[in-house]
Amino acid sequence: MNPLNGYDIEDLSVGMSAEISKTITDADIVMFSGVSTDINAVHLNEEFGKTTMFGGRIAHGMLTASLISAVVGNKLPGAGCIYVGQTLKFKAPVRPGDTVTAKATVKEVMVDKCRVILDTVCTVAGKVVIEGEATMMPSSRARREAGK
């Protein structure tokens, strides 16, 4: 692994995985609302949240999904990789105080196209809250050495 460029495509193999965990706080939800401009009351107002099918406030789905970005950008493939695509299926809500674990696992490596497909999943206490698939363009030693 290159500390400035993460894993090069040539170093990735099926089954490699990495994960991070983070407890979602009220401050995270408020700050995400400000950055995203998503001020849906289900995220910010407990009384309103109690009237919904969730029975209380929930974190933004995209706030939770952003932890996948942290895994792929910081750990696997890591620094220097470029997101090409991401699918997401939201399976369960995340509430303030929940600790989310985001994990990415290499599913396919396409050295010729300089692409890697990763299974991505977020869990809370072992329960899947988001699942999907990421397509990434990692760095490449061969391309660096060829000046491309």
C-alpha positions as a LaTeX table, in Angstrom:
\begin{tabular}{lrrr}
\hline
Residue & $x$ (\AA) & $y$ (\AA) & $z$ (\AA) \\
\hline
Met1 & 0.00 & 0.00 & 0.00 \\
Asn2 & 1.26 & 3.44 & $-0.97$ \\
Pro3 & 0.42 & 5.87 & 1.90 \\
Leu4 & $-0.26$ & 8.68 & $-0.57$ \\
Asn5 & $-2.17$ & 6.60 & $-3.13$ \\
Gly6 & $-3.71$ & 3.77 & $-1.09$ \\
Tyr7 & $-3.71$ & 0.37 & $-2.74$ \\
Asp8 & $-2.75$ & 0.23 & $-6.40$ \\
Ile9 & $-4.99$ & $-1.90$ & $-8.62$ \\
Glu10 & $-2.11$ & $-4.37$ & $-8.90$ \\
Asp11 & $-2.23$ & $-4.99$ & $-5.12$ \\
Leu12 & $-5.97$ & $-5.63$ & $-4.79$ \\
Ser13 & $-7.49$ & $-9.11$ & $-4.65$ \\
Val14 & $-10.95$ & $-10.58$ & $-4.19$ \\
Gly15 & $-11.87$ & $-10.91$ & $-0.53$ \\
Met16 & $-9.79$ & $-8.01$ & 0.82 \\
Ser17 & $-11.89$ & $-5.87$ & 3.15 \\
Ala18 & $-11.75$ & $-2.84$ & 5.41 \\
Glu19 & $-14.19$ & $-1.17$ & 7.78 \\
Ile20 & $-14.75$ & 1.83 & 10.01 \\
Ser21 & $-17.18$ & 2.48 & 12.84 \\
Lys22 & $-18.72$ & 5.74 & 14.01 \\
Thr23 & $-21.41$ & 6.63 & 16.52 \\
Ile24 & $-23.91$ & 8.99 & 14.91 \\
Thr25 & $-24.52$ & 11.99 & 17.17 \\
Asp26 & $-27.15$ & 14.71 & 17.25 \\
Ala27 & $-24.42$ & 17.12 & 16.16 \\
Asp28 & $-23.62$ & 14.93 & 13.12 \\
Ile29 & $-27.27$ & 15.04 & 12.06 \\
Val30 & $-27.57$ & 18.81 & 12.54 \\
Met31 & $-24.30$ & 19.47 & 10.68 \\
Phe32 & $-25.29$ & 17.13 & 7.83 \\
Ser33 & $-28.62$ & 18.97 & 7.58 \\
Gly34 & $-26.72$ & 22.24 & 7.22 \\
Val35 & $-24.24$ & 20.95 & 4.65 \\
Ser36 & $-26.81$ & 19.05 & 2.58 \\
Thr37 & $-29.70$ & 21.52 & 3.12 \\
Asp38 & $-31.90$ & 18.47 & 3.89 \\
Ile39 & $-33.94$ & 19.78 & 6.83 \\
Asn40 & $-36.63$ & 17.08 & 6.73 \\
Ala41 & $-38.36$ & 17.13 & 10.13 \\
Val42 & $-37.92$ & 13.35 & 10.55 \\
His43 & $-34.21$ & 14.09 & 11.08 \\
Leu44 & $-34.49$ & 17.20 & 13.25 \\
Asn45 & $-37.73$ & 17.11 & 15.22 \\
Glu46 & $-38.30$ & 14.33 & 17.76 \\
Glu47 & $-42.00$ & 15.13 & 18.21 \\
Phe48 & $-42.58$ & 14.92 & 14.46 \\
Gly49 & $-40.46$ & 11.77 & 14.27 \\
Lys50 & $-42.72$ & 10.11 & 16.86 \\
Thr51 & $-45.65$ & 10.52 & 14.44 \\
Thr52 & $-43.86$ & 8.57 & 11.70 \\
Met53 & $-43.44$ & 4.84 & 11.15 \\
Phe54 & $-39.98$ & 5.19 & 12.76 \\
Gly55 & $-41.34$ & 6.32 & 16.15 \\
Gly56 & $-38.67$ & 9.00 & 16.52 \\
Arg57 & $-35.89$ & 10.90 & 14.79 \\
Ile58 & $-33.63$ & 9.10 & 12.35 \\
Ala59 & $-30.33$ & 10.02 & 10.74 \\
His60 & $-30.21$ & 10.93 & 7.07 \\
Gly61 & $-29.66$ & 7.84 & 4.92 \\
Met62 & $-26.95$ & 9.65 & 3.00 \\
Leu63 & $-25.17$ & 10.58 & 6.24 \\
Thr64 & $-24.95$ & 6.88 & 7.04 \\
Ala65 & $-23.96$ & 6.06 & 3.44 \\
Ser66 & $-21.16$ & 8.62 & 3.62 \\
Leu67 & $-19.32$ & 6.24 & 5.94 \\
Ile68 & $-18.88$ & 3.97 & 2.91 \\
Ser69 & $-17.07$ & 6.85 & 1.23 \\
Ala70 & $-14.80$ & 7.08 & 4.27 \\
Val71 & $-13.88$ & 3.39 & 4.01 \\
Val72 & $-13.11$ & 3.44 & 0.28 \\
Gly73 & $-11.39$ & 6.83 & 0.37 \\
Asn74 & $-9.29$ & 6.20 & 3.46 \\
Lys75 & $-8.69$ & 2.45 & 3.60 \\
Leu76 & $-9.68$ & 0.30 & 0.59 \\
Pro77 & $-8.63$ & 1.16 & $-2.07$ \\
Gly78 & $-7.67$ & 4.28 & $-0.13$ \\
Ala79 & $-6.20$ & 7.67 & $-0.92$ \\
Gly80 & $-6.06$ & 8.54 & $-4.59$ \\
Cys81 & $-8.99$ & 6.36 & $-5.67$ \\
Ile82 & $-11.90$ & 7.83 & $-7.60$ \\
Tyr83 & $-15.57$ & 6.90 & $-7.12$ \\
Val84 & $-17.13$ & 5.77 & $-10.39$ \\
Gly85 & $-20.44$ & 4.47 & $-9.05$ \\
Gln86 & $-22.37$ & 3.37 & $-5.97$ \\
Thr87 & $-25.66$ & 1.57 & $-5.49$ \\
Leu88 & $-27.46$ & 1.76 & $-2.15$ \\
Lys89 & $-30.39$ & $-0.11$ & $-0.63$ \\
Phe90 & $-31.64$ & 1.37 & 2.63 \\
Lys91 & $-32.81$ & $-1.51$ & 4.82 \\
Ala92 & $-33.37$ & 0.00 & 8.28 \\
Pro93 & $-33.17$ & 3.38 & 10.02 \\
Val94 & $-30.19$ & 4.69 & 11.96 \\
Arg95 & $-30.97$ & 6.65 & 15.11 \\
Pro96 & $-28.94$ & 9.22 & 17.03 \\
Gly97 & $-26.58$ & 7.27 & 19.29 \\
Asp98 & $-26.33$ & 4.24 & 16.98 \\
Thr99 & $-22.83$ & 3.03 & 16.14 \\
Val100 & $-22.59$ & 2.30 & 12.42 \\
Thr101 & $-19.95$ & $-0.01$ & 10.98 \\
Ala102 & $-19.29$ & 0.50 & 7.27 \\
Lys103 & $-17.44$ & $-2.29$ & 5.45 \\
Ala104 & $-16.16$ & $-2.65$ & 1.89 \\
Thr105 & $-15.08$ & $-6.01$ & 0.46 \\
Val106 & $-13.38$ & $-6.51$ & $-2.91$ \\
Lys107 & $-15.73$ & $-8.46$ & $-5.18$ \\
Glu108 & $-13.98$ & $-8.09$ & $-8.55$ \\
Val109 & $-10.70$ & $-6.64$ & $-9.81$ \\
Met110 & $-10.42$ & $-5.51$ & $-13.46$ \\
Val111 & $-6.75$ & $-4.62$ & $-13.88$ \\
Asp112 & $-7.13$ & $-3.93$ & $-17.63$ \\
Lys113 & $-9.84$ & $-1.31$ & $-16.97$ \\
Cys114 & $-8.28$ & $-0.10$ & $-13.70$ \\
Arg115 & $-11.56$ & $-0.73$ & $-11.89$ \\
Val116 & $-12.50$ & $-2.58$ & $-8.72$ \\
Ile117 & $-16.00$ & $-3.60$ & $-7.62$ \\
Leu118 & $-16.65$ & $-3.64$ & $-3.87$ \\
Asp119 & $-19.57$ & $-5.01$ & $-1.89$ \\
Thr120 & $-20.51$ & $-2.33$ & 0.61 \\
Val121 & $-22.55$ & $-2.69$ & 3.78 \\
Cys122 & $-23.42$ & $-0.62$ & 6.84 \\
Thr123 & $-24.57$ & $-2.33$ & 10.01 \\
Val124 & $-25.79$ & $-1.32$ & 13.47 \\
Ala125 & $-25.33$ & $-3.97$ & 16.16 \\
Gly126 & $-24.97$ & $-6.60$ & 13.42 \\
Lys127 & $-28.17$ & $-5.56$ & 11.59 \\
Val128 & $-27.79$ & $-4.43$ & 7.96 \\
Val129 & $-29.01$ & $-0.86$ & 7.52 \\
Ile130 & $-27.53$ & $-0.21$ & 4.04 \\
Glu131 & $-26.16$ & $-2.55$ & 1.40 \\
Gly132 & $-24.81$ & $-1.85$ & $-2.05$ \\
Glu133 & $-21.95$ & $-2.00$ & $-4.48$ \\
Ala134 & $-19.21$ & 0.51 & $-5.27$ \\
Thr135 & $-17.19$ & 0.83 & $-8.45$ \\
Met136 & $-13.84$ & 2.50 & $-7.89$ \\
Met137 & $-10.88$ & 3.55 & $-10.01$ \\
Pro138 & $-7.82$ & 3.00 & $-7.82$ \\
Ser139 & $-4.31$ & 4.17 & $-8.53$ \\
Ser140 & $-2.06$ & 2.02 & $-10.74$ \\
Arg141 & 1.70 & 1.50 & $-10.59$ \\
Ala142 & 1.75 & 0.51 & $-14.25$ \\
Arg143 & 0.02 & 3.72 & $-15.28$ \\
Arg144 & 2.26 & 5.86 & $-13.05$ \\
Glu145 & 5.37 & 4.24 & $-14.46$ \\
Ala146 & 4.07 & 4.69 & $-18.01$ \\
Gly147 & 3.35 & 8.35 & $-17.25$ \\
Lys148 & $-0.41$ & 8.04 & $-17.78$ \\
\hline
\end{tabular}
